[in-house]
Structure formats: C-alpha cells, structure tokens
C-alpha cells in the first residue's frame, strides 16, 4: 500500500532539497513545495552567511543546525523527532555535506530515518519515464547525467562551473561597465535583473555579436531599484548576459558540448534515445529562450567536424517539465517519499548508530533506486 494512503495514521515524511542558492521544503506526495527559501542563515550580529562552508566542518555543522531549526520550527511547524526525512541531492554532493547533514539530523534532531534520493534520477518520476539525459542548470555548476532504464550512467557524466552564479557575475561586470555603482548591485538586485529582464538570444544574433558586427539590440528597459532611482538595463546586456553558457573557446566547454560529450560516452544503442529525451531542470532552465537556443547549438554541432563522424543523431528533442524547473527535482523527491521505498530504502537511526556513515553513490546498490 502506498505510503500516502496511510498518512492519516502516521506522520508524513518531510521532503527537502538543500541547494547552494535556494532550498525547497514540503511534505510527501505534495505537488508543490511549501516554501522555497534562500540557503543562508542570519547570525546574531545580523550578518547573512551562506549555508555551506566546506572549509570548516564544525561551522558547517552549526550552520546546518540553525538552518534546519528554521525549516522545522518556523516554516513547517513540526517536531522533527521520529520523522522520516527525504533528502534530494546530487550524486556529486561532497561527502562532507552528506555526512554532516546525517549527523545533524540523527544526533541533534533525532529523526527516525533519512532517505537520500539522487536528483538526476528522481526527476524522471515526474514524467513517468525511466530514460533521459538530465541537464541540471544549477547555481554554481551545470551537470549532465544520462539515466537509462532507471540507472544513472555515472561514467558518462559531464560538469562545468557555469550556472546562475556565472550569469550574475556577467551581469554585474556589464552593469559596472555601463556606469552603475557597485553599491547599487547587490546579489538580490542582480538576480532580479536576470529574472525580469534577461533572455537567451538566438544563435544567429549571438554569432553577429561574436563577429564584432552586432545587430540592432533589443529595447533597453528601466529597472526600479527600491527607492534608489532607476537603473537602465541596456538591450545588449539583456540578450548577451547568458552567453556565458555558450562560450566559444578552445576547451569546448559550452553547454551544448557537455551534452554531446555525455552522449558520446554512452554505448551506441543508448545515444539516439538519450538525444531524443533531454530534460532541463534547475533555476537557470527557466530563462526564456534557452531550450530553442540549445537545440540550435546542438544541431549545428552535430554537423561540425568535431561530431559529424562520431555521433549520427538526426533529431534532438526536449521534455517539458510538469512543474517549474527550479523545483522539479524536489517534486521527484516528493513522489518517491510518498511510496513504500521510504520504508525499505531509508537509512534508519538504529542503522546509523551501529555504523555512523552514509552509503556512497559509487556503490551500485545505492546508485539504482527502483522506479516508482
């Protein structure tokens, strides 16, 4: 019997996705997270600091304690003791974070169990499919992981350190060049400018910008900066800020190259299926125009000398996420946490007390989570 059918008789699991920039939180089998909050804490000195500090394990532990207190007692309004927790995480999450998070939840909050589910795998449950090339456009990095028949093909993964943060840096640099003062460009303002005014331009216009013969730019807009006057956002910035995702360099490190290189590492009989099942997730995937631009870049690369004799793919297809791309991974975790898997695959408090470690994703038994 599915777990959500017994919710009236026991406490429903809590589903958490702790991201670098934002965290999503809610309950099992819900269609939307209850809250999406910044992954940061405010100190007693009213200083805002990021949640994850990998340089100091003790500070990371204290940060997680304070942050989870806020989640449980301010937002979800529940006692975490003896609760089942589902954590949606990337398989590339540093071991330090996983181990510290488990220690905080078991030792400090005394939860009943933790079910770690891999981001790139559980998102497929939102589409009811088992095979796709999952592209996670996150805040600090972009990762590409093929999933075939419910198995993550980890040896074919690709990653690059461009994402939301790289876009923010690009916007800030261009705004400073246009004469805007640095004190007027907080991280919140830059992110708001990205979300409200920027888009991904077409491949043809991007090539014109790169060639030094720029086209007529789109219209500039005025951005009201919270009572400090207005900031003029140049049209060229609006359509070129996201070009950091499609760099032209000798390293071939652009987003389209990551996708094709990942497909190329997979066996021959998988490649066509993966190319026709590309799934974009993450906050950056919500920027208008990114899917159309990515398809144009992939189509052009397939005809280039670099790939035309290696990849014989005729069509590129994308899945449309059933929810907003920034919380599609959380939704997959919510679906998994509403099944019996949370009972059979979780790490319980008793198991952790006997052996205080979290199973690693490099173990095939942990890499393969049964389909819902």
Number of C-alpha atoms within 10 A of each C-alpha: 7 11 19 20 11 12 13 8 8 11 15 19 26 24 31 24 25 20 19 16 18 17 19 24 25 23 23 28 21 17 16 18 20 14 13 16 15 15 18 19 17 14 11 7 6 8 8 11 13 14 24 20 15 12 8 9 14 12 14 19 20 14 21 23 17 15 16 18 17 14 21 16 12 10 15 17 11 13 13 23 14 14 20 23 25 27 24 27 21 19 20 13 11 10 14 12 17 18 15 19 20 23 19 18 22 23 13 12 18 16 20 19 26 27 23 26 28 24 24 27 30 28 28 24 20 20 14 11 15 17 22 27 30 26 24 26 25 22 21 16 16 21 22 27 26 32 22 18 11 20 18 25 16 18 11 18 22 22 18 16 15 21 24 25 18 18 23 21 15 18 24 22 14 17 20 13 10 13 10 16 11 11 6 15 18 11 13 10 17 19 17 14 21 21 15 12 19 22 20 21 21 17 17 11 17 18 13 12 15 10 9 8 10 13 13 9 15 13 10 14 14 12 16 13 13 9 6 8 10 12 18 14 21 18 16 19 22 23 20 22 23 25 17 17 23 19 15 12 8 6 8 13 19 18 26 22 19 21 26 19 19 22 25 16 16 18 9 12 8 17 21 16 19 24 22 18 19 21 27 24 25 20 21 23 21 17 17 15 15 19 19 14 19 21 17 16 18 19 16 14 16 20 15 11 9 10 17 13 10 10 17 13 16 11 13 17 14 18 15 14 17 10 14 16 22 22 23 26 30 31 31 25 33 32 22 28 30 25 18 14 17 22 15 10 16 18 21 17 20 12 13 17 12 8 9 14 15 18 15 13 20 11 9 11 10 14 20 16 19 12 16 16
